[in-house]
Amino acid sequence: MKRLLFISIFFLYYFDVSSQIVIGPGAGIYYRPYTLRGIANSIEKKELDYYLGIMGEVKLMSKIYAHSHLAYIFRQSTEAASEIHTHLPDFKSGLFTNKEMYINLDVLYSVIKTSKIGLGLGILHKLDSEVQENYFNKNTVLSHFSPASIYNMSVVITNNWGRLGLSARYFYQFKSENLDSNHFRILDDRSGFTLGFNYKLFGYK
């Protein structure tokens, strides 16, 4: 993903030389609840998280735009021996580390001069996300996500005031995340939304 991030930034900057594309940083809130289910109980997580990323937008034809967004999500981890229970007698505690990055490509229609609406496809990529299972009488077991990338579709609405823009996105994943674990599953994680601001740093006219 580091290589993908570098290539994306280079690609956007390269095309900005001819001012064909608008590029800028963005930040906002990210909400995608999930349930971490063990053998004996489940933990629901519904907190708001935050993202930081970069956006690019280019005009394809009259009122039609291509929009891309690449962002890192600062998600909270789930950790507590009292919260994560199983029927295993030697189970001590569990730690769910959830690091994500996503990239979206959208086609937008300009309803009025300052507002656009459209549809998009995206990829959510898990970055070193894992469940760490700690036991009293045996070594720690690490379970990872397979596959690490999950596709989604989204509806996007944007509004701009000069260089400053506001973007709202509702997305739905084609499938739930899958953990390579016999004791834990991720449920109720397929939909969510983002809401954030961006600043058109390069290419704005």
KAGI-V244236 format. One record per residue. N is the residue number from 1. OMEGA is omega as a letter, one per 40 degrees, with the letter a starting at -180 (none if undefined). NEAR is the number of other ideal C-beta (glycine too) atoms within 8 Angstrom. D_CENTER is the distance of its C-alpha to the mean C-alpha in Angstrom with 2 decimals. Layout:
N:OMEGA:NEAR:D_CENTER  N:OMEGA:NEAR:D_CENTER
//
This chain:
1:i:7:12.96  2:i:5:15.23  3:i:6:17.45  4:i:8:14.87  5:i:10:13.91  6:a:8:17.70  7:a:8:18.58  8:i:12:16.18  9:i:9:17.61  10:a:8:21.08  11:a:8:20.83  12:a:13:19.92  13:a:10:22.60  14:a:7:25.14  15:i:10:25.05  16:a:13:25.18  17:a:6:28.70  18:i:5:30.11  19:i:7:28.16  20:a:7:26.74  21:i:11:23.19  22:a:11:21.76  23:i:13:19.35  24:i:14:18.02  25:i:10:15.68  26:i:16:13.35  27:i:10:12.17  28:a:11:11.52  29:a:10:10.46  30:a:13:7.47  31:i:9:9.08  32:a:8:8.53  33:i:10:11.85  34:i:11:13.18  35:i:12:16.64  36:a:14:17.75  37:i:10:21.08  38:a:13:23.94  39:a:7:27.38  40:a:6:28.91  41:a:8:26.33  42:i:8:22.74  43:i:11:20.50  44:i:8:18.36  45:a:10:15.56  46:a:4:14.88  47:i:5:14.32  48:i:6:12.35  49:a:12:9.94  50:i:10:9.58  51:i:15:7.86  52:a:9:10.18  53:a:11:10.32  54:i:13:12.83  55:i:14:13.78  56:a:11:16.68  57:a:11:18.90  58:i:10:22.16  59:a:6:24.86  60:i:7:25.83  61:a:5:28.77  62:i:3:30.17  63:i:6:27.48  64:a:10:24.88  65:i:14:21.99  66:a:10:19.25  67:i:17:16.06  68:a:13:13.23  69:i:14:10.22  70:a:11:8.73  71:i:13:6.84  72:a:9:6.80  73:i:12:5.75  74:a:7:9.20  75:i:9:9.36  76:i:7:12.96  77:i:8:14.98  78:a:13:17.44  79:i:7:20.95  80:i:8:24.38  81:a:7:27.37  82:a:3:28.47  83:a:8:25.28  84:a:14:24.60  85:i:8:27.81  86:i:9:29.16  87:a:5:32.70  88:a:8:33.00  89:a:4:35.85  90:i:8:34.78  91:a:12:31.12  92:a:7:30.59  93:i:9:26.97  94:i:15:23.36  95:i:10:20.29  96:i:13:16.73  97:a:10:14.57  98:i:10:10.81  99:a:10:9.06  100:i:12:5.69  101:i:13:5.01  102:i:12:4.20  103:a:13:7.48  104:i:15:9.21  105:a:9:13.00  106:i:14:14.86  107:a:11:18.56  108:i:14:19.78  109:a:10:23.26  110:a:10:24.99  111:i:6:26.60  112:a:5:28.37  113:a:4:28.48  114:a:6:25.73  115:i:11:23.43  116:i:13:21.45  117:a:10:19.86  118:a:12:18.38  119:a:8:16.38  120:i:14:13.67  121:a:9:12.31  122:i:13:9.02  123:i:10:8.00  124:a:12:5.37  125:i:11:7.44  126:a:13:8.81  127:i:9:10.64  128:i:6:13.94  129:a:10:12.77  130:i:10:16.05  131:i:13:18.56  132:a:11:21.69  133:a:13:24.74  134:a:9:27.74  135:i:12:31.26  136:a:6:34.71  137:i:4:36.64  138:a:5:34.40  139:i:4:31.79  140:i:7:28.11  141:i:8:26.00  142:i:8:22.45  143:a:10:20.33  144:a:10:17.31  145:i:11:14.91  146:e:7:16.52  147:a:6:15.21  148:a:7:12.44  149:a:8:10.63  150:a:10:10.06  151:i:10:10.65  152:i:12:10.08  153:a:10:12.10  154:i:14:11.89  155:a:10:14.50  156:i:16:14.41  157:i:10:17.08  158:i:13:17.91  159:a:9:20.94  160:i:11:22.56  161:a:6:25.36  162:i:4:26.53  163:a:9:24.08  164:a:10:21.87  165:i:13:19.30  166:a:10:17.35  167:i:16:14.48  168:a:10:13.46  169:i:13:11.15  170:a:9:11.50  171:i:14:9.75  172:i:9:11.29  173:a:12:10.71  174:i:7:13.97  175:i:6:14.42  176:i:8:13.64  177:a:9:12.68  178:i:9:15.96  179:i:12:17.44  180:a:7:20.60  181:i:10:22.47  182:a:2:25.61  183:a:8:25.10  184:i:14:21.50  185:i:7:19.15  186:a:12:15.78  187:i:9:16.52  188:a:7:15.52  189:a:11:11.76  190:a:7:11.49  191:i:7:10.91  192:i:9:9.46  193:i:8:9.41  194:i:13:8.72  195:a:9:11.94  196:i:11:12.86  197:i:10:15.59  198:a:12:16.18  199:a:10:19.48  200:a:13:21.14  201:a:8:22.60  202:i:9:24.05  203:a:10:25.70  204:i:8:26.22  205:none:3:29.64
//
